[in-house]
Amino acid sequence: STSQVPRELPPPLGRSRTRDFRPAALKARIAEARIAEAPWRIVAWNVERGYNLKAVISSLKAEDPDVCLLSEVDVGCERSGTVDVGAEIGAALGMVCVFATEKIRVNRTRDAEIGDVGMDDADAFDGVEGVAILTKADVLRAETILLPDASGRRNPAKQRCALRATLDLGGSGETLDCFAVH
């Protein structure tokens, strides 16, 4: 991987983290603007683990969204080149990236019980998958809302969730709540 994004451990199952990749000039412009009055461009996309990450980034750059609601976002998985897909997109677009872990991936070459695998178990851990919200706006707060398992089966490595980010719409004092769900 030739990533320029600094590596970070993903958040635990059902939790979120926020990373800001916006350039200083954009942060200053957002802080001064009354962006609540402008039309917002919001894109929702299942990025399929970032398998075709360059094309995803290219398409999103062409659309120039203010908010991206992404699902099937990998972090550190071998299948997607061990990159942090959400952070890569956020860095390429100059956006804040809020990510929530929904699923811990297990390296299938090691015979391990799924409940025994943690993010610090390098032999068995193969990254995580989750949902992300990317935005040009300031994120006032992020929240992970745990969702029930519709199948009735409990999987200790999987927790569906809705990721909520409350965005500051600029000097107006208005906010916008965005949700990413897979």
Buried (B, 14 or more C-beta within 10 A) or exposed (E): EEEEBEEEEBBBBBBBBBBBBBEEEBBEBBEEBEBBEEEBEEBBBEBBBBBEBEEBBEEBEEEEBBBBBBBBBBBBBEEBBBBBBBBBBBBBBBBBBBBBBBBBBBBEEEEBEEEEBEBEBEEBBBBBBBBBBBBBBBBEEBBBEBBEEEEEEEEEBBBBBBBBBBBBBBEEEEBBEBBBBB
